[in-house]
Amino acid sequence: MLTTLVKQVNESISDLFLRRRHDDLSLSISIKPNKGEAIRNLETGELRLRESRPTLKVKSLSLSKNKISFAVPMIRFNDVNLAGEGRVLDIEIELPNGTVKLEAIGEHYQRIGKRTSLAEYVVEATIIYINPLEEATYKNYLRYGESSEAANGEKLVFGITER
């Protein structure tokens, strides 16, 4: 009981020191359909789109515990705005120690570049859901960066060795 309490305190204190990473990671973004845009498969109960879900491949600009930002060549993708409409974005991040899937909502965007034909847009999105099994991988990357693979083994936090 005491060890679980100490482990929870260590995790909550170490979450305070998560840094914002400015890295160039590969992202795959697809847009979740709104109600009425998809149909359910009657046998499995899963949502099935009328068309295949297109995916946008981009690079990340920065990652943090609650936010993610990325650059896109256009603000509209598949006739939907990536930011500002409250649409849920399915984002898959390829980290050095594994792939993390999360859901985010695009909050706002900023245009970069003066010429319309060469302009890019930076979208900042708020993370609303990360699979709990993949959340540890994401947090390890935020803490340790590229060396997170080596840090996955035993670590010493406040004099306690976790296994």
N, C-alpha and C positions, 0 to 999 in steps of 0.2 A: 504494500500500500504506500509506503514511504517512497519507494523507488519510482512508482508511477507518478506520484505527486511531483517529485524532483524532475522527472522526465518532461512532464507538462510545463513546469516552470521554465526549464531550459529551452523548450521549443518556443514558448511565447516570448521569452527574452531574445532569443536568436532571430525571431521574426522582425524584431525592431530594427535589426541591422541589415535587412535586405536592401541591396543597392539597386539603383536604376542602371540597367545595362544599355549601352549604346553599341549594339552589335549589328552585323549585316547577316542575318539568318534568313533561310528560305521559308516563306509562308505560302500556304495554299488556302485561299479564301473562297468560300461558297456561301450563298445566301439561303437561309432557311425560308421555306415557303410560308406565306400567311395562310390562315384558315381559308379553305375554299380553293386554294391553288394546287392542292395535292389530293389524291384519293387513297383510301385505305385498301390494302389487300385483304380480302375477306378471310383467307385461310390463315395468314400469319398475324394480321392486325397491324402490320407496319405501314407507314406512309410510303406511297409510291408516287413519284412525280409523273405527270403526263409526258414530260420530256426528261432527258438526262440533265442532271444538275451541272451547269458549267462551273469551272474552277478557274480562279485568277491566281497566277503565280507571281508573287512580289517578294521584295526584301524588307526586312524589319529595320526600323530606325532605332527604337528604344523599347525596352521591356521593363516593367516594374511589377510589383505585387498586384496592383489593381488596374493598371493601364498598359496599353500596347499601342505603339504608333508605327505606321508603315507608309511607304510612298507608292502611289499608284499613278498610272499614266492618264486615267480618266476617273472622274468622280461618279459617273453612272456606269453600272455594270449590269448587263442583262435587264435593261430598262428599269433599274432600281438604284436609288442613291445609296452609296456606301455609308454616308453619314447624315444624320439629321432627321431621319424618318422613323427611328426606333426599331429598325429591322435588326434581327439577330443574325450575326455573321458566324458561321462555323469556320474556325481558324485552326489549321494544323501547322505546328512549328517543328522544324527539324533541328533539334538541339544536338550537341556533340554526344550526349549520353542517352539519346532516345527521342522519340517523337511524342509530342504533347498535343492533345486536342482540347480546345476550349471554345467557349461561346462568348461573344462580346457584342456590344452595341456601339456603333459609330456615333460619337458625340458631336464632333465638329471636324472641319477640314480647313486647310490653308493652301492657297495656290502658290506655287513656287515657279518663278520664271515669268518674264514679261510677255513673250510671244505666245499666242494661243496655241500654235502648232507644236511648240516645244515645252509647254507647261506641264508640270507634274503637280500632284496634290499630296499633301501629307495629311493622313487621316489619323486621329487619335480616338481610340475606342476604350470603353470601360469593360473590363472582364466581369462577366456575370456568373460564369460556371466553369470550373475545371474538374475533371474526373478526380476524385480523391486519391486514386492510385497513381495518377500522373502528376498530381500536385507536388509530391515530394521531389520528383525529378525536376520540375520547374523551379521550385524553391532552392534546390541544390545548385542549379545553374545560376540563379540570381546571387546566391551567396559566394560561390567559388568560381564561376565563369568557366573557362576552358578546362580548368583543373578539377572540375566537378567529378570526373570519372575516378580520379585518384582519391577524392574525398569521400566516396561512397562507402569505403571500408569502415574501419573503426575510427571514431573521432572522439576527441577529448573536449568536453564542454564543462566548464567549471569543476574540473577535477574528476568527472565521472565518465568512465568509458562505456559507450553504448555499443551494443552488438546487435 
